[in-house]
Every structure is written in structure tokens, then in C-alpha cells.
């Protein structure tokens, strides 16, 4: 991930399907997704407040 703060642009790898990106207050926040389970995006006031992972383990 390359960030150009002057232009306020970021270059991310679109082939990596294990990472989700959230933009909050002009900052790009990477979040690694679990192998099994779910990720819930909690919104407050129309903005992202937090991410909640529910992780499972396959046996």
C-alpha cells in the first residue's frame, strides 16, 4: 500500500482478497479478514465506528 499524502491518494493491491480497507477521517485503515467467520461493520451517524470479527476455526 502506497499513500501520497500531498494528493490524498492511495495505491492498494486489488489482488489481495484477505484485506479490507476502511477510510475514516482521511486515513486508510487496513483490516485483515478472518479465514472463516464474519466481519461486521458497525456504523454510527453514517460513519464507520468499529469492525467486529466473529472468527471460526475449521477442523
Buried (B, 14 or more C-beta within 10 A) or exposed (E): EEEEEEEEEBEEEEEEEEEBEEEEEEEEEEEEBEEEEEBEEEEEEEEBEEBEEEEEEEE
